[in-house]
Amino acid sequence: MTIRHAILFLCALSAAGSWSQTDVGYINESIVKVPTSEKNESAFKKHYYLSHETRTSNANLGFCLSKDSEKTINLIPLVDLGIQYSTSLNGLKHRNGMGFLLEARPIKKSYVRIGGLVNISNAESLNPGNINLTEIGLSQKLWVMPMTRLAYTPNEVFCFQAGYDKNFIGSGRRSLFLSDYGKPMPFGQIRATFWHMEYSVNYQFLSENFNGQRQSKYVTNHHLSWNILPWLNFGVFEAVVFQPKDTLLNRGYDVEYLNPFVFFRPQEYSMGSSDNVIIGASLDAKIKNTTIYSQVVLDEFLLSEIRARSGWWANKFGAQLGIMGRISDDLNYRLEGNLVRPYTFSHLTPLQVYGHRGSALAHPYGSNFAEILTEWNWSKKINPKLKLRFFASFGIRGTDMDSLNYGSDIYESYINRPNDFGNYIGQGTKQSFFITNIRASYPMMHKGQIHAFAELQTQYIKMDGFKKLSFLPMIGIRSYLWNDYRNY
């Protein structure tokens, strides 16, 4: 049995599923924790940068179905109901999602999640991270958000995971390494925690609709998170995108990329392949109630061209800088900037780009953009249970024009570029945008983190003299266990 089939077989054992980095929700990394020594914990607080710090604990969620304290089984209801009115389209959009999760610890030091969400909706914009299954008539489509994760933690060092899921690497609202804005995928993961470090390897099995049929591709990434000091964390990231078959060779899954310690760029050169390699680094510093975080990602670059400021097309890189903190027990904030140069993450064909099922694996805008975002969260001021959130994002993007690729859509081949030099962020048709979202939520049932919510989102877009302002009010009920990404 091939490695890909083995991972898919593990996923089939647990039904389909998806988890995500979230502002209020579920924990990717809280699988099975083996307690570390009190001395080590007090000296160096562990930074699990594969998940967001603002997640809630899953310890008491769901309805307990087992009386055995060592082999717990919890049933968690999932709800995702909402109605949105669009002033620009003069119509109602809706989504009607229901599902469940079954959590269990069948054997010691193991963890299993089973479940999923099925959704009937007439709007793709309300289902950014869901998988479209089929049309069911009258502009209605059937969507699914599969969810599964199996984990085994034999000791304090290792944790092995597999599933059909999303993963996130970073401290920001966005990530330039690996984000959960796109669609879930089959994966296998090895994580090792030692000294002041955590090292992870992710094997992801992706697909694209290419040449009229669904075709496979693979991504392997390595991430090292090192707490240099109790308040300072340094991270290194590396990923390679490769396809099992091209016009010259049907090579299947490259076993060389299974090596958890290999450097991808030298390995790619040694094989003479055209695989797409991404490298990056991060630096995070926490001072009292404030965290300053950053990421830099490199796809390709030539130092001499960077020094010459020539705008060479293959100087493909991106950067993130942000600050987040807590002003009081009731108020926390975030301010974050992201920029990515044209053609970053792209390649020759969709089977080589850093994406999955038509969506970027990193920042949802892909490349050729610059943005600044902020978010504020209030609670306990008006009502102990009522939570208020404000989000705003503004910036510029450059979109394609005259059938030429100006570097925004990562799925467009970079061969179809208009210029080798003089490329810059915002080239092509320049689009300025300003997005706001105000949301109030109130818990209805703790068992599934089910909240009633009301929000108002505004979208302002300006390009080539064209201006558009949209108001998108929405009300609904949903489980706050995954991110509802509609902020881009």
Rosetta blueprint (number, residue, H / E / L):
1 M L
2 T L
3 I H
4 R H
5 H H
6 A H
7 I H
8 L H
9 F H
10 L H
11 C H
12 A H
13 L H
14 S L
15 A L
16 A L
17 G L
18 S L
19 W L
20 S L
21 Q L
22 T L
23 D L
24 V L
25 G L
26 Y L
27 I L
28 N L
29 E L
30 S L
31 I L
32 V L
33 K L
34 V L
35 P L
36 T L
37 S L
38 E H
39 K H
40 N H
41 E H
42 S H
43 A H
44 F L
45 K L
46 K L
47 H L
48 Y L
49 Y L
50 L L
51 S L
52 H L
53 E L
54 T L
55 R L
56 T L
57 S L
58 N L
59 A L
60 N L
61 L L
62 G L
63 F E
64 C E
65 L L
66 S L
67 K L
68 D L
69 S L
70 E L
71 K L
72 T L
73 I E
74 N E
75 L E
76 I E
77 P E
78 L E
79 V E
80 D E
81 L E
82 G E
83 I E
84 Q E
85 Y E
86 S E
87 T L
88 S L
89 L L
90 N L
91 G E
92 L E
93 K E
94 H E
95 R E
96 N E
97 G E
98 M E
99 G E
100 F E
101 L E
102 L E
103 E E
104 A E
105 R L
106 P L
107 I L
108 K L
109 K L
110 S E
111 Y E
112 V E
113 R E
114 I E
115 G E
116 G E
117 L E
118 V E
119 N E
120 I E
121 S E
122 N L
123 A L
124 E H
125 S H
126 L H
127 N L
128 P L
129 G L
130 N L
131 I E
132 N E
133 L E
134 T E
135 E E
136 I E
137 G E
138 L L
139 S L
140 Q E
141 K E
142 L E
143 W E
144 V E
145 M E
146 P L
147 M L
148 T E
149 R E
150 L E
151 A E
152 Y E
153 T L
154 P L
155 N L
156 E L
157 V L
158 F E
159 C E
160 F E
161 Q E
162 A E
163 G E
164 Y E
165 D E
166 K L
167 N L
168 F L
169 I E
170 G L
171 S L
172 G L
173 R L
174 R L
175 S L
176 L L
177 F L
178 L E
179 S L
180 D L
181 Y L
182 G L
183 K L
184 P L
185 M E
186 P E
187 F E
188 G E
189 Q E
190 I E
191 R E
192 A E
193 T E
194 F E
195 W L
196 H L
197 M E
198 E E
199 Y E
200 S E
201 V E
202 N E
203 Y E
204 Q E
205 F E
206 L E
207 S E
208 E E
209 N E
210 F E
211 N L
212 G L
213 Q E
214 R E
215 Q E
216 S E
217 K E
218 Y E
219 V E
220 T E
221 N E
222 H E
223 H E
224 L E
225 S E
226 W E
227 N E
228 I E
229 L E
230 P L
231 W L
232 L E
233 N E
234 F E
235 G E
236 V E
237 F E
238 E E
239 A E
240 V E
241 V E
242 F E
243 Q L
244 P L
245 K E
246 D L
247 T L
248 L L
249 L L
250 N E
251 R L
252 G L
253 Y L
254 D L
255 V H
256 E H
257 Y H
258 L H
259 N L
260 P L
261 F L
262 V L
263 F L
264 F H
265 R H
266 P H
267 Q H
268 E H
269 Y H
270 S H
271 M H
272 G L
273 S L
274 S L
275 D L
276 N E
277 V E
278 I E
279 I E
280 G E
281 A E
282 S E
283 L E
284 D E
285 A E
286 K E
287 I E
288 K L
289 N L
290 T E
291 T E
292 I E
293 Y E
294 S E
295 Q E
296 V E
297 V E
298 L E
299 D E
300 E E
301 F L
302 L L
303 L H
304 S H
305 E H
306 I H
307 R H
308 A H
309 R L
310 S L
311 G L
312 W L
313 W L
314 A L
315 N L
316 K E
317 F E
318 G E
319 A E
320 Q E
321 L E
322 G E
323 I E
324 M E
325 G E
326 R E
327 I E
328 S E
329 D L
330 D L
331 L E
332 N E
333 Y E
334 R E
335 L E
336 E E
337 G E
338 N E
339 L E
340 V E
341 R L
342 P L
343 Y L
344 T L
345 F L
346 S L
347 H L
348 L L
349 T L
350 P L
351 L L
352 Q L
353 V L
354 Y L
355 G E
356 H E
357 R L
358 G L
359 S E
360 A E
361 L L
362 A L
363 H L
364 P L
365 Y L
366 G L
367 S L
368 N L
369 F E
370 A E
371 E E
372 I E
373 L E
374 T E
375 E E
376 W E
377 N E
378 W E
379 S E
380 K L
381 K L
382 I L
383 N L
384 P L
385 K L
386 L L
387 K E
388 L E
389 R E
390 F E
391 F E
392 A E
393 S E
394 F E
395 G E
396 I E
397 R E
398 G E
399 T E
400 D L
401 M E
402 D L
403 S L
404 L E
405 N L
406 Y L
407 G L
408 S L
409 D L
410 I L
411 Y L
412 E L
413 S L
414 Y H
415 I H
416 N H
417 R L
418 P L
419 N L
420 D L
421 F L
422 G L
423 N L
424 Y L
425 I L
426 G L
427 Q L
428 G L
429 T E
430 K E
431 Q E
432 S E
433 F E
434 F E
435 I E
436 T E
437 N E
438 I E
439 R E
440 A E
441 S E
442 Y E
443 P E
444 M E
445 M E
446 H H
447 K H
448 G H
449 Q L
450 I E
451 H E
452 A E
453 F E
454 A E
455 E E
456 L E
457 Q E
458 T E
459 Q E
460 Y E
461 I E
462 K E
463 M E
464 D L
465 G L
466 F E
467 K E
468 K E
469 L E
470 S E
471 F E
472 L E
473 P E
474 M E
475 I E
476 G E
477 I E
478 R E
479 S E
480 Y L
481 L L
482 W L
483 N L
484 D L
485 Y L
486 R L
487 N L
488 Y L
